[in-house]
Amino acid sequence: MSRSVRILVALIGTGLMMTFVIGLSHSISTGFAGYWGGFPFMIIALFVIALALYDFWDETVRKKPE
């Protein structure tokens, strides 16, 4: 795949994953668990999103020596 196609596909995939995780975190925090009940999941979700963004950058954007 060309570099631009890899970036586009990875951006779409990362965006969909982030939308799902943020929506799940919002649903837990506004539902029965309440803010403090959903807070631990929110922290874990932010960490997972940070890892996904780093992997996106590492695999697609950063130029690797070949």
Long-range contacts (C-beta under 8 A, 24 or more apart in sequence): 3-60, 6-59, 6-60, 7-60, 7-61, 10-56, 10-59, 10-60, 11-56, 11-60, 14-52, 14-53, 14-56, 17-52, 18-49, 18-52, 21-45, 21-48, 21-49, 22-49
